[in-house]
Amino acid sequence: MDRAAMLEVAFSASAMAVALLDVSNRPIMVNPTFEQQLGPLFKLQHMALNDATADDKANADIAQALKRARENGTTERVRDSNMLTVAGPAGFPLPRHFDWSLRLGKDGIVVASASAVSEADEQQRERDAELLDFFQNAPIAMHWLSGTGEIMWANNTELRVLGYTAEEYIGQPVMKFCPDEEELVLEIFKQLGSGNTIKDVPVRFRAKDGRIVPLLIDSNVNYTKAGDFNHTRCFIRDDTGRRIREARKDARLSEAVRTHKLFDAFVSRTLHLIRTPCHILAQDLEDAQESLARGDALTPQGEIEPSCAKSMDNARRMVDRINQMTVDFFEARKVEEGAEFLMSMAEHDLVMICKDAVVEAQDLCKPGVHVSLEFEEGGHLLRTDEAALRRVLHHLLRNAAHATSAGSIKVHVSHLAQAVQVRVSDTGCGLDPNDKYTFARYRQPPPSELEASGMSEDVVQRSRVKLEADLSLSSGNEGIGIGLSLCYALVAALGGELRYESRPRDTSFWFSLPRAESEAGPSQPAFTIEAFQVLASKGEAEADIVTRHRNKHSRLSMEAPSIAATSTVPTLPTSESDSGSWNEAAHPSKVARAGIFESGRAPHVLAVDDSPLCRKALSTMLTKLGCTFDLAEDGVEAVEKLRAGMEDTRMSYDIVLMDIRMPNMDGHQATRIARDELHCTQVPIVAVSAEAVVDTTGFTAIQPKPITAKVLKHVLRVHCSSLIAND
């Protein structure tokens, strides 16, 4: 029997249903088993094999398998295809399940072989399919690893999480997908190989699109009957949500810690700024007490002796300042809590309010800075709350004085149709014009507001670092940091809105308050007047003007020009000039009353303090003791003056009084430079500090604040003993 005859016999006798399909996948020959199980050829020869199915899934599965078999020349298998059979006696179409094997033969002929699936097999397959679906589409990712680390199987959930197809993922070494975690993966295999179960082990997988996906793995090992490592059972959970929650929790904790530190810094700064005027108050009261004890508090005419009157006036101003800071703090807290100001509105003279404000501001300015008032033509009356308006001007001008090292500060009043506008301008360092939190300096926006603002994390971090620096005791800022936020609330309560614009050497804050034309009063001509001219206009004598501003941070004209003129302000000698020393000899009676230094030789002192109030108090006491002295407002200036003194013995110092907390350079660093770099080892450097604990390195001694005249006298006795006459 030849080969063809043998194949025909085998074809006819096969227990499997066999059909030969043409290039259109239609049957052209079937064996008897095919006719018995699926139907005779004449009923099926006009349709493709996949069209003889009972549902769309079977149709698609067979069509795709036929396509692959023809394109790749491979044998394709399709399980559990639901076919429509027409083989019964009546030829009625009935569904029945078959497993197909499809193989490409010669001349484009496909050999299709089918095995009928029994009812028991169908039931088992349904159960298997249900179990397979349970694993494939479970809400948790799963995979098996071989003992050598290849991925043997992965469910659809894992493929979906990582974005790979089964062909791209299954069969690959797991290390390919977590290249940065090699050490961790090896440790996981070590633990599993020892019979341990791992749980919640964090590992990072690389997704198809390049993302790093944080995952948590639970796993144990399946062993063969012989006890050998068969494969792992790994359950994987996306760890992104947990990490986000932990990151948010850490961020909230970090923010709480930072807020607590900022609050501590704010309270420390507030107490520090309150403590300074308290020290000055104690010194002034001591001076007044000594005058009373000596019996020279009154002149022969029964008036208060000028120096005693000055001490009492200064004490009153210190009490006012302490009271103002505590009121500001209390009211700022109330505003943050949503409270509203109750305004007491009445008619007031706006010119007088502004004049008083510029006079007060001049006393706060640095040398060379002058304050002026420009009032445009118009009425001078305004219905407002006088106390609130004065507080706004006080804070704005105080900030301007602090920010302006040279140039001028100006209050400009203009008249609008239904309002009056007040503008405070200065030539200082300026503010960030894009800082939307200028009027809430010490309130950080919530995280949601930061995200909505589009600010980068770097910008946010720089903002926070700046905030912390602003609150530090060495920042150089003279306020407690709530003035602008309080001003904003006060202006709003007065019916206006506080706004600003800023660039270097040109910063302006302004607000407009409502005023009807009928309320403005008679129109006045425009004028420009400077602070000292305001004093002159009140009838103070030239000497009184100079005396009033003596030892202030200002330079005043020795001539009182007419009110309408604007003059250039020449320089007067001051106790705090940036260059030179205070070498004016003390009155002989004062030196004699001090009675502690040899005639013609009193200590030359360098007093270093960032507080203008403290520098003023020290200069007053040193002058009474007959000392010559220089003043420095920070460590940088102190080092320069010490260096000059080392180079020229005529300018050398007998003692240094060094504050600790200062901007630019603190007392510790300045003392370290003086000792180590300038080799200033013979000059006593006494730390003058209000802090309870101070690092004593480099200092000759520590003197707690307040340092009264009596205490200062004792310090000079102890540390300048070679200059002191024997009593």
C-alpha positions, 0 to 999 in steps of 0.5 A, a space after each residue: 500500500 502506498 503512502 497516499 493510500 495509507 494516509 487516506 485509511 488513517 484519515 478515514 479511521 481516525 477517532 478525531 474529527 478531521 477536516 481539510 480547509 482551503 485557503 478561505 478556511 472552508 472544509 473541502 474534505 472531512 472524515 467520517 468522525 467529523 460527519 458524525 460529530 459536527 455534520 456532513 460536508 455538504 452542510 458545512 462546505 460553504 462556510 469558514 470553520 470559524 463561522 460554524 461556531 455557536 458564540 462570538 468568542 469561539 468565532 474569534 478564537 478559531 479565526 485568530 488561530 487559523 491566521 497564526 497557523 497560516 502566517 507562522 506555520 505553527 500548530 495552534 490549539 484552541 480549547 473549548 470552542 463552542 461549535 454548532 453541530 448539524 449531525 443529528 438525525 434531524 440535522 437540527 443545529 446543537 451547540 457542542 464543545 471541541 478542542 481544536 488543533 490547527 496545522 498548515 499543510 501543503 498548498 495552503 491546506 490547513 488540517 483541522 483536528 477536533 476532539 469532542 469535550 465530554 459533559 464531565 470535561 465541560 463541567 471541570 473546565 468551567 470550574 477551572 476557568 472560574 478559578 483561573 479568572 479568580 487569580 487572573 483578575 484578582 484585585 491584587 497582583 500575583 506572580 510565580 518565580 522559579 528557583 532561579 528567579 525567572 517569572 513563570 506566571 503573572 496575572 493580568 492585574 500585575 501586567 496591568 500595574 506594570 504595563 507589560 504584555 505577557 510576552 514581555 514579562 513572563 519568562 524574564 528574570 525578575 531582576 530585569 524589572 527591579 535593577 536597583 533592588 538587586 541586594 534586596 531581591 537576593 535577600 528575599 530569596 535567601 529568606 524564602 529559601 530558608 523556609 521563611 514567609 516574608 510580609 510587607 517587604 517594600 520593593 521598587 519595580 520599573 514599569 514599561 513606561 519607565 516609572 518606578 512603582 513602589 510595591 509591597 511583597 508577601 511571599 512564600 515557597 511551593 516545594 516539590 514532593 521531594 522537598 525541593 524548591 519549586 516556585 514562589 507564591 508572590 502577592 504584590 500590592 501597590 505601595 504608592 497610596 501608603 507611601 503618600 499617606 506616610 509622606 503626608 503624615 510625615 509632612 504634617 508632623 514636620 510642619 507641626 514641629 516647624 510651626 512649634 519652633 516658629 512659635 517658640 521663635 516668635 515668642 522668644 523674639 517678642 519677649 526679647 524685644 519687650 525685655 530691651 525697653 524693660 532694661 532701659 526703663 530700669 536704667 532710667 528709673 535708677 538714674 531718677 532714683 539716684 537724683 532723688 537720693 542726692 537731692 538734686 532732682 529739682 533746680 533752685 527754681 523748683 523745676 525738675 532737673 533736665 537730666 532727671 526729667 529726661 530719664 523720666 520722659 524716657 521711662 514713660 516712652 519705654 512703658 508706652 512701647 512695651 504697652 504698644 507691643 503687648 497690645 499689637 500682639 493681643 490684637 493680632 491674635 484676635 484678628 487671626 481668630 476672626 475678630 473685628 475692630 470697633 472704630 470710634 469715628 470722629 472728625 480729626 485734623 489729618 495734617 496734625 496726625 501726619 506731622 506728629 507721625 513724621 516727628 516720631 519717625 525722625 527719632 527712629 531713623 539712621 544717621 543721614 536719613 530725613 523724614 518729610 511730609 508732603 500735603 497736596 492742596 485740599 482740606 485737612 479734616 478727615 472723619 476717622 478713628 484717630 488712634 487707629 490711623 496713628 498706629 498705622 502710620 507708626 508701624 509703616 514709618 517704623 518699618 521704613 526707618 528700619 529698612 532705610 540706611 540712606 536717603 529719605 522717608 516721605 509721607 505724601 497726602 493727596 486728595 481724591 474725588 471721594 477719598 484721601 490717599 496717604 502714601 509712605 515711601 522710602 529709599 530702603 532695601 525694598 520688599 519682594 513685589 511678588 510676595 502675596 503674604 507680605 501682609 501676613 508675614 508670620 502665617 504660612 499658607 496651608 499645603 493645599 493653598 501652596 499646591 494651588 498657587 503653583 509654587 515649586 517646592 524650592 520656592 516654598 522651602 526658600 520662603 520658609 527658610 527666610 521666615 525662620 531667619 526673620 524670626 531669629 533673634 539675630 535677624 536684625 529686625 526690630 519688630 515682632 513681625 506682625 505690624 503689617 498684618 495689623 496695619 492691613 486689618 486696621 486700614 480695612 476697619 477704617 474703610 480702605 485697603 493697604 497696598 504696596 509696590 516695591 523695588 530697590 530704593 523705592 518702596 511705597 505703602 499706601 491706602 485710601 480712606 473714604 471722605 466726602 467733599 463736605 467733610 474735608 473742611 476749608 482747602 489749604 495750600 500745598 506744602 512740604 515740610 521736614 520733621 525738624 521743621 515741624 518742631 520749629 513751627 511749634 515754637 521750639 527754640 533752635 537749642 531745644 530742637 537740637 537737645 530733643 534730638 541729641 543722641 538720636 539716629 538723625 542729623 538735624 539742621 542747625 538752622 530753622 528754615 521757614 516752613 514753606 521751604 524744603 532744605 538740605 539737612 547738614 550733619 550734626 555730631 551724634 553719639 552714634 556716628 558710623 565713623 569716629 568716636 564720641 570725644 566730647 569731654 564730660 562736664 567736670 562736675 559729672 566726672 568728679 561725681 563719678 570719682 573713679 578715674 584719674 584726671 585726664 585718663 578714663 577708659 576708651 570703650 567699644 560698646 556693641 549692641 544691635 538695639 538703638 535703645 541699648 546703644 543710647 542708654 550705654 552712651 548716656 551712662 558712659 558719658 556721665 562716667 567721663 568715658 570716651 567711646 565708640 558704638 557699633 551695631 553688629 559684630 562686623 562693625 565691631 571687628 572693623 573698629 577693633 582692627 583700626 584700634 590695633 593698627 593705631 594705638 591712639 584708637 585702641 580700646 581699654 574694654 569692649 562691651 559685647 552684645 551676643 545676639 546681633 544681625 550680620 555677625 553675632 558677639 561670639 563670632 566677633 569675639 572669636 575673630 578678635 582673639 584669633 585673627 586680630 590677636 586682641 588678647 589683652 583687651 577685656 571683652 565682656 559679654 552683655 547678654 539677657 540670655 540665661 546661658 551663654 558660651 563663655 569662650 573668648 569672653 573675659 566675663 559675662 554681665 547679665 542685662 540690664 546693665 545699669 549705671 551702677 553695674 557699669 561703674 562696677 564693670 569698669 572698676 573690675 576690668 580697667 583697674 589699672 586706670 582707676 585712681 585709688 579711692 
